[in-house]
Amino acid sequence: MSRHSLRAAILDAARTLEAAGVASPDVDAQELAAHLLGVQRTRLGLTPLVEDGFLADYRALVDRRAQRIPLQHLMGTVQFGRATLAVGPGVFVPRPETESLLAWAVHAIADRDRPVVVDLCTGSGALALAIAAERPDARVIGVERSATALAWARRNAVAQAGAGRTAVELRGGDVFDERLLADLDGTADLVTANPPYVPDGTEVAPEVADHDPPEAVFAGPDGLAVIRPLLSVAAALLRIGGSLAIEHDDTQGESVPALLRSRRVLTDVEDHQDLTGRPRFVTATRVRLTGTS
């Protein structure tokens, strides 16, 4: 049985992925190798040589990635904050840019004792579970309409609970169904949402176009078909002084904040950039209307 240089195999894989148009060929080549070896990417240097069997499996995996199958589908999981999430067909894959919203959300409830958090359009449960992992004392509720995505979220919630970490409550249904969340009105210290927001017809990467559920990505001609009505739901859920954070498209850095500013019950509206410096999410605070009880 022959032994081969792992470094040479990874370099060759990176060239294959680059030729296929993969956005991060070097990182993906390393991640796939680490996945097969069962080690962290930073520890690949401890395995200088690999055998024929590994090389064959690795090349097969790289070929699938070159077909633009999402890296996270091939690996089966994605790390988001402190939460490890199972993902696959039928659920939106969490993106690194959403980590900025997560960090803001955790900070927003830092001084709240036993906060109530509602994550709308929870998908795989990414935001809900990551917040719960940071705040074991919190009551976190995730809401999802898609039965397929909800199944992934439940799987992730069970896994997180089994690992000894705080899980979340999950509710299946449309966030615009008034009966679904009526018991939570006026109780939330924080409402988060990563809704569909890409304008119809926008050209997206093959990983998104072919593998992410369209209903989790696109939202009408201007991408605001979900965000617009979502604001009323979020405002109803928030207690006075509660915080709101909604992710949006990088072309909506002015339009989405303007929508929030048009709501009299929301103040301190601020837009935030993601790790790449692009407009990514908007935040606000719920206030009491003057002259109301």
Contacts in CASP RR format, 6 or more apart in sequence:
PFRMAT RR
TARGET T0000
AUTHOR 0000-0000-0000
METHOD contacts of the structure
MODEL  1
MSRHSLRAAILDAARTLEAAGVASPDVDAQELAAHLLGVQRTRLGLTPLV
EDGFLADYRALVDRRAQRIPLQHLMGTVQFGRATLAVGPGVFVPRPETES
LLAWAVHAIADRDRPVVVDLCTGSGALALAIAAERPDARVIGVERSATAL
AWARRNAVAQAGAGRTAVELRGGDVFDERLLADLDGTADLVTANPPYVPD
GTEVAPEVADHDPPEAVFAGPDGLAVIRPLLSVAAALLRIGGSLAIEHDD
TQGESVPALLRSRRVLTDVEDHQDLTGRPRFVTATRVRLTGTS
1 51 0 8 1.000
1 52 0 8 1.000
2 51 0 8 1.000
2 52 0 8 1.000
3 49 0 8 1.000
3 50 0 8 1.000
3 51 0 8 1.000
4 49 0 8 1.000
4 50 0 8 1.000
4 51 0 8 1.000
4 52 0 8 1.000
4 55 0 8 1.000
5 48 0 8 1.000
5 49 0 8 1.000
6 33 0 8 1.000
6 44 0 8 1.000
6 45 0 8 1.000
6 47 0 8 1.000
6 48 0 8 1.000
6 49 0 8 1.000
6 50 0 8 1.000
7 45 0 8 1.000
7 48 0 8 1.000
9 33 0 8 1.000
9 50 0 8 1.000
9 55 0 8 1.000
9 58 0 8 1.000
9 59 0 8 1.000
10 29 0 8 1.000
10 30 0 8 1.000
10 33 0 8 1.000
10 44 0 8 1.000
11 29 0 8 1.000
13 25 0 8 1.000
13 29 0 8 1.000
13 32 0 8 1.000
13 33 0 8 1.000
13 58 0 8 1.000
13 59 0 8 1.000
13 62 0 8 1.000
14 25 0 8 1.000
14 26 0 8 1.000
14 28 0 8 1.000
14 29 0 8 1.000
15 25 0 8 1.000
16 25 0 8 1.000
16 62 0 8 1.000
16 63 0 8 1.000
16 66 0 8 1.000
17 25 0 8 1.000
17 28 0 8 1.000
17 29 0 8 1.000
17 62 0 8 1.000
17 65 0 8 1.000
17 66 0 8 1.000
18 25 0 8 1.000
19 66 0 8 1.000
20 65 0 8 1.000
20 66 0 8 1.000
20 67 0 8 1.000
20 68 0 8 1.000
21 68 0 8 1.000
22 28 0 8 1.000
22 65 0 8 1.000
22 66 0 8 1.000
22 68 0 8 1.000
23 205 0 8 1.000
27 41 0 8 1.000
28 65 0 8 1.000
28 71 0 8 1.000
29 62 0 8 1.000
30 41 0 8 1.000
30 44 0 8 1.000
31 41 0 8 1.000
31 71 0 8 1.000
31 75 0 8 1.000
32 58 0 8 1.000
32 61 0 8 1.000
32 62 0 8 1.000
32 65 0 8 1.000
32 71 0 8 1.000
32 74 0 8 1.000
32 75 0 8 1.000
33 44 0 8 1.000
33 58 0 8 1.000
34 40 0 8 1.000
34 41 0 8 1.000
34 43 0 8 1.000
34 44 0 8 1.000
35 61 0 8 1.000
35 74 0 8 1.000
35 75 0 8 1.000
36 54 0 8 1.000
36 57 0 8 1.000
36 58 0 8 1.000
36 61 0 8 1.000
37 44 0 8 1.000
37 47 0 8 1.000
37 50 0 8 1.000
37 54 0 8 1.000
39 46 0 8 1.000
39 47 0 8 1.000
50 58 0 8 1.000
61 74 0 8 1.000
64 74 0 8 1.000
65 71 0 8 1.000
65 74 0 8 1.000
68 205 0 8 1.000
68 206 0 8 1.000
68 207 0 8 1.000
68 210 0 8 1.000
69 207 0 8 1.000
69 211 0 8 1.000
70 88 0 8 1.000
70 93 0 8 1.000
70 207 0 8 1.000
70 211 0 8 1.000
72 78 0 8 1.000
72 87 0 8 1.000
72 88 0 8 1.000
72 93 0 8 1.000
73 87 0 8 1.000
73 88 0 8 1.000
73 89 0 8 1.000
73 93 0 8 1.000
73 211 0 8 1.000
76 86 0 8 1.000
76 87 0 8 1.000
76 88 0 8 1.000
77 84 0 8 1.000
77 85 0 8 1.000
77 86 0 8 1.000
77 87 0 8 1.000
78 84 0 8 1.000
78 85 0 8 1.000
78 87 0 8 1.000
78 93 0 8 1.000
78 94 0 8 1.000
79 85 0 8 1.000
80 94 0 8 1.000
80 98 0 8 1.000
80 99 0 8 1.000
80 102 0 8 1.000
80 126 0 8 1.000
80 129 0 8 1.000
80 130 0 8 1.000
81 99 0 8 1.000
81 102 0 8 1.000
81 130 0 8 1.000
81 133 0 8 1.000
81 134 0 8 1.000
82 130 0 8 1.000
82 133 0 8 1.000
82 134 0 8 1.000
82 165 0 8 1.000
83 125 0 8 1.000
83 126 0 8 1.000
83 129 0 8 1.000
83 130 0 8 1.000
83 132 0 8 1.000
83 133 0 8 1.000
83 156 0 8 1.000
83 160 0 8 1.000
84 159 0 8 1.000
85 94 0 8 1.000
85 124 0 8 1.000
85 125 0 8 1.000
85 126 0 8 1.000
85 129 0 8 1.000
85 152 0 8 1.000
85 156 0 8 1.000
86 124 0 8 1.000
86 152 0 8 1.000
86 155 0 8 1.000
86 156 0 8 1.000
86 159 0 8 1.000
87 93 0 8 1.000
87 94 0 8 1.000
87 124 0 8 1.000
87 152 0 8 1.000
88 152 0 8 1.000
88 211 0 8 1.000
89 211 0 8 1.000
90 146 0 8 1.000
90 148 0 8 1.000
90 149 0 8 1.000
90 152 0 8 1.000
90 212 0 8 1.000
90 213 0 8 1.000
91 123 0 8 1.000
91 124 0 8 1.000
91 146 0 8 1.000
91 148 0 8 1.000
91 149 0 8 1.000
91 152 0 8 1.000
91 153 0 8 1.000
91 213 0 8 1.000
91 216 0 8 1.000
92 123 0 8 1.000
92 124 0 8 1.000
92 149 0 8 1.000
92 212 0 8 1.000
92 213 0 8 1.000
92 216 0 8 1.000
92 217 0 8 1.000
93 124 0 8 1.000
93 207 0 8 1.000
93 211 0 8 1.000
93 212 0 8 1.000
94 124 0 8 1.000
94 126 0 8 1.000
96 275 0 8 1.000
97 274 0 8 1.000
97 275 0 8 1.000
97 276 0 8 1.000
97 278 0 8 1.000
97 280 0 8 1.000
98 126 0 8 1.000
98 127 0 8 1.000
98 194 0 8 1.000
98 247 0 8 1.000
98 274 0 8 1.000
98 280 0 8 1.000
99 275 0 8 1.000
100 272 0 8 1.000
100 273 0 8 1.000
100 274 0 8 1.000
100 275 0 8 1.000
100 280 0 8 1.000
100 281 0 8 1.000
101 127 0 8 1.000
101 192 0 8 1.000
101 194 0 8 1.000
101 245 0 8 1.000
101 247 0 8 1.000
101 272 0 8 1.000
101 280 0 8 1.000
101 281 0 8 1.000
102 127 0 8 1.000
102 130 0 8 1.000
102 131 0 8 1.000
104 245 0 8 1.000
104 272 0 8 1.000
104 281 0 8 1.000
104 283 0 8 1.000
105 117 0 8 1.000
105 127 0 8 1.000
105 131 0 8 1.000
105 190 0 8 1.000
105 192 0 8 1.000
105 243 0 8 1.000
105 245 0 8 1.000
106 131 0 8 1.000
106 134 0 8 1.000
106 135 0 8 1.000
108 190 0 8 1.000
108 243 0 8 1.000
108 245 0 8 1.000
108 283 0 8 1.000
109 115 0 8 1.000
109 117 0 8 1.000
109 131 0 8 1.000
109 135 0 8 1.000
109 138 0 8 1.000
109 189 0 8 1.000
109 190 0 8 1.000
109 243 0 8 1.000
112 189 0 8 1.000
112 190 0 8 1.000
113 137 0 8 1.000
114 137 0 8 1.000
114 138 0 8 1.000
114 139 0 8 1.000
115 135 0 8 1.000
115 137 0 8 1.000
115 138 0 8 1.000
115 139 0 8 1.000
115 189 0 8 1.000
115 190 0 8 1.000
116 138 0 8 1.000
116 139 0 8 1.000
116 141 0 8 1.000
116 184 0 8 1.000
116 187 0 8 1.000
116 188 0 8 1.000
116 189 0 8 1.000
116 190 0 8 1.000
116 239 0 8 1.000
117 128 0 8 1.000
117 131 0 8 1.000
117 132 0 8 1.000
117 135 0 8 1.000
117 138 0 8 1.000
117 139 0 8 1.000
117 140 0 8 1.000
117 141 0 8 1.000
117 188 0 8 1.000
117 189 0 8 1.000
117 190 0 8 1.000
117 191 0 8 1.000
117 192 0 8 1.000
118 140 0 8 1.000
118 141 0 8 1.000
118 142 0 8 1.000
118 143 0 8 1.000
118 181 0 8 1.000
118 184 0 8 1.000
118 188 0 8 1.000
118 190 0 8 1.000
118 191 0 8 1.000
118 192 0 8 1.000
118 237 0 8 1.000
119 125 0 8 1.000
119 127 0 8 1.000
119 128 0 8 1.000
119 131 0 8 1.000
119 140 0 8 1.000
119 141 0 8 1.000
119 142 0 8 1.000
119 143 0 8 1.000
119 168 0 8 1.000
119 191 0 8 1.000
119 192 0 8 1.000
119 193 0 8 1.000
120 142 0 8 1.000
120 143 0 8 1.000
120 175 0 8 1.000
120 191 0 8 1.000
120 192 0 8 1.000
120 193 0 8 1.000
120 195 0 8 1.000
120 230 0 8 1.000
120 233 0 8 1.000
120 234 0 8 1.000
121 143 0 8 1.000
121 144 0 8 1.000
121 145 0 8 1.000
121 175 0 8 1.000
121 193 0 8 1.000
121 194 0 8 1.000
121 195 0 8 1.000
121 196 0 8 1.000
121 216 0 8 1.000
121 226 0 8 1.000
121 230 0 8 1.000
122 128 0 8 1.000
122 142 0 8 1.000
122 143 0 8 1.000
122 144 0 8 1.000
122 149 0 8 1.000
122 153 0 8 1.000
122 170 0 8 1.000
123 144 0 8 1.000
123 146 0 8 1.000
123 149 0 8 1.000
123 150 0 8 1.000
123 152 0 8 1.000
123 153 0 8 1.000
123 216 0 8 1.000
124 149 0 8 1.000
124 152 0 8 1.000
124 153 0 8 1.000
124 156 0 8 1.000
125 142 0 8 1.000
125 144 0 8 1.000
125 152 0 8 1.000
125 153 0 8 1.000
125 156 0 8 1.000
125 157 0 8 1.000
125 168 0 8 1.000
125 170 0 8 1.000
126 194 0 8 1.000
127 192 0 8 1.000
127 194 0 8 1.000
128 140 0 8 1.000
128 141 0 8 1.000
128 142 0 8 1.000
128 153 0 8 1.000
128 168 0 8 1.000
128 170 0 8 1.000
128 192 0 8 1.000
129 140 0 8 1.000
129 156 0 8 1.000
129 157 0 8 1.000
129 160 0 8 1.000
129 167 0 8 1.000
129 168 0 8 1.000
131 138 0 8 1.000
131 140 0 8 1.000
131 190 0 8 1.000
131 192 0 8 1.000
132 138 0 8 1.000
132 140 0 8 1.000
132 160 0 8 1.000
132 165 0 8 1.000
132 166 0 8 1.000
132 167 0 8 1.000
132 168 0 8 1.000
133 160 0 8 1.000
133 165 0 8 1.000
133 166 0 8 1.000
135 166 0 8 1.000
136 165 0 8 1.000
136 166 0 8 1.000
138 166 0 8 1.000
139 169 0 8 1.000
140 166 0 8 1.000
140 168 0 8 1.000
140 169 0 8 1.000
141 168 0 8 1.000
141 169 0 8 1.000
141 170 0 8 1.000
141 171 0 8 1.000
141 184 0 8 1.000
142 153 0 8 1.000
142 168 0 8 1.000
142 169 0 8 1.000
142 170 0 8 1.000
142 171 0 8 1.000
143 170 0 8 1.000
143 171 0 8 1.000
143 172 0 8 1.000
143 173 0 8 1.000
143 175 0 8 1.000
143 180 0 8 1.000
143 181 0 8 1.000
144 150 0 8 1.000
144 153 0 8 1.000
144 170 0 8 1.000
144 171 0 8 1.000
144 172 0 8 1.000
144 173 0 8 1.000
145 172 0 8 1.000
145 173 0 8 1.000
145 174 0 8 1.000
145 175 0 8 1.000
146 213 0 8 1.000
146 215 0 8 1.000
146 216 0 8 1.000
147 172 0 8 1.000
148 213 0 8 1.000
149 213 0 8 1.000
149 216 0 8 1.000
150 170 0 8 1.000
150 172 0 8 1.000
153 170 0 8 1.000
154 170 0 8 1.000
157 167 0 8 1.000
157 168 0 8 1.000
157 170 0 8 1.000
158 167 0 8 1.000
160 166 0 8 1.000
160 167 0 8 1.000
160 168 0 8 1.000
161 167 0 8 1.000
171 180 0 8 1.000
171 181 0 8 1.000
172 180 0 8 1.000
173 180 0 8 1.000
174 180 0 8 1.000
175 181 0 8 1.000
175 230 0 8 1.000
175 233 0 8 1.000
176 229 0 8 1.000
176 233 0 8 1.000
181 233 0 8 1.000
181 236 0 8 1.000
181 237 0 8 1.000
184 237 0 8 1.000
185 236 0 8 1.000
185 237 0 8 1.000
186 236 0 8 1.000
186 237 0 8 1.000
186 238 0 8 1.000
186 239 0 8 1.000
187 237 0 8 1.000
187 239 0 8 1.000
188 237 0 8 1.000
188 238 0 8 1.000
188 239 0 8 1.000
188 242 0 8 1.000
189 238 0 8 1.000
189 239 0 8 1.000
189 242 0 8 1.000
189 243 0 8 1.000
190 242 0 8 1.000
190 243 0 8 1.000
190 244 0 8 1.000
190 245 0 8 1.000
191 234 0 8 1.000
191 237 0 8 1.000
191 238 0 8 1.000
191 242 0 8 1.000
191 243 0 8 1.000
191 244 0 8 1.000
191 245 0 8 1.000
192 244 0 8 1.000
192 245 0 8 1.000
192 246 0 8 1.000
193 230 0 8 1.000
193 234 0 8 1.000
193 245 0 8 1.000
193 246 0 8 1.000
193 247 0 8 1.000
194 246 0 8 1.000
194 247 0 8 1.000
195 219 0 8 1.000
195 226 0 8 1.000
195 227 0 8 1.000
195 230 0 8 1.000
195 246 0 8 1.000
195 247 0 8 1.000
196 215 0 8 1.000
196 216 0 8 1.000
196 217 0 8 1.000
196 218 0 8 1.000
196 219 0 8 1.000
196 223 0 8 1.000
196 225 0 8 1.000
196 226 0 8 1.000
197 219 0 8 1.000
197 223 0 8 1.000
197 224 0 8 1.000
197 226 0 8 1.000
197 227 0 8 1.000
197 247 0 8 1.000
197 248 0 8 1.000
197 249 0 8 1.000
197 252 0 8 1.000
198 204 0 8 1.000
198 217 0 8 1.000
198 218 0 8 1.000
198 219 0 8 1.000
198 223 0 8 1.000
198 249 0 8 1.000
199 218 0 8 1.000
199 219 0 8 1.000
199 220 0 8 1.000
199 221 0 8 1.000
199 222 0 8 1.000
199 223 0 8 1.000
199 249 0 8 1.000
199 251 0 8 1.000
200 218 0 8 1.000
200 219 0 8 1.000
200 220 0 8 1.000
200 221 0 8 1.000
200 223 0 8 1.000
201 218 0 8 1.000
202 218 0 8 1.000
204 217 0 8 1.000
208 217 0 8 1.000
219 225 0 8 1.000
219 226 0 8 1.000
219 227 0 8 1.000
222 255 0 8 1.000
223 249 0 8 1.000
223 252 0 8 1.000
224 252 0 8 1.000
224 255 0 8 1.000
224 256 0 8 1.000
224 259 0 8 1.000
227 246 0 8 1.000
227 248 0 8 1.000
227 256 0 8 1.000
227 259 0 8 1.000
228 259 0 8 1.000
230 246 0 8 1.000
231 259 0 8 1.000
231 260 0 8 1.000
231 263 0 8 1.000
231 266 0 8 1.000
234 244 0 8 1.000
234 246 0 8 1.000
235 244 0 8 1.000
235 263 0 8 1.000
235 265 0 8 1.000
235 266 0 8 1.000
235 286 0 8 1.000
238 244 0 8 1.000
238 286 0 8 1.000
239 286 0 8 1.000
240 286 0 8 1.000
240 287 0 8 1.000
240 288 0 8 1.000
241 285 0 8 1.000
241 286 0 8 1.000
241 287 0 8 1.000
242 285 0 8 1.000
242 286 0 8 1.000
243 283 0 8 1.000
243 284 0 8 1.000
243 285 0 8 1.000
243 286 0 8 1.000
244 260 0 8 1.000
244 266 0 8 1.000
244 283 0 8 1.000
244 284 0 8 1.000
244 285 0 8 1.000
244 286 0 8 1.000
245 281 0 8 1.000
245 282 0 8 1.000
245 283 0 8 1.000
246 256 0 8 1.000
246 281 0 8 1.000
246 282 0 8 1.000
246 283 0 8 1.000
247 280 0 8 1.000
247 281 0 8 1.000
248 256 0 8 1.000
248 279 0 8 1.000
248 280 0 8 1.000
248 281 0 8 1.000
248 282 0 8 1.000
250 274 0 8 1.000
250 278 0 8 1.000
250 279 0 8 1.000
250 280 0 8 1.000
251 279 0 8 1.000
252 279 0 8 1.000
253 271 0 8 1.000
253 279 0 8 1.000
253 282 0 8 1.000
254 271 0 8 1.000
256 271 0 8 1.000
256 282 0 8 1.000
257 269 0 8 1.000
257 270 0 8 1.000
257 271 0 8 1.000
257 282 0 8 1.000
260 266 0 8 1.000
260 269 0 8 1.000
260 282 0 8 1.000
260 284 0 8 1.000
261 269 0 8 1.000
263 284 0 8 1.000
264 289 0 8 1.000
265 286 0 8 1.000
265 287 0 8 1.000
265 288 0 8 1.000
265 289 0 8 1.000
266 284 0 8 1.000
266 285 0 8 1.000
266 286 0 8 1.000
266 287 0 8 1.000
267 284 0 8 1.000
267 285 0 8 1.000
267 287 0 8 1.000
268 283 0 8 1.000
268 284 0 8 1.000
268 285 0 8 1.000
269 282 0 8 1.000
269 283 0 8 1.000
269 284 0 8 1.000
270 282 0 8 1.000
270 283 0 8 1.000
270 284 0 8 1.000
271 279 0 8 1.000
271 281 0 8 1.000
271 282 0 8 1.000
272 279 0 8 1.000
272 280 0 8 1.000
272 281 0 8 1.000
272 282 0 8 1.000
272 283 0 8 1.000
273 279 0 8 1.000
273 280 0 8 1.000
274 280 0 8 1.000
274 281 0 8 1.000
END
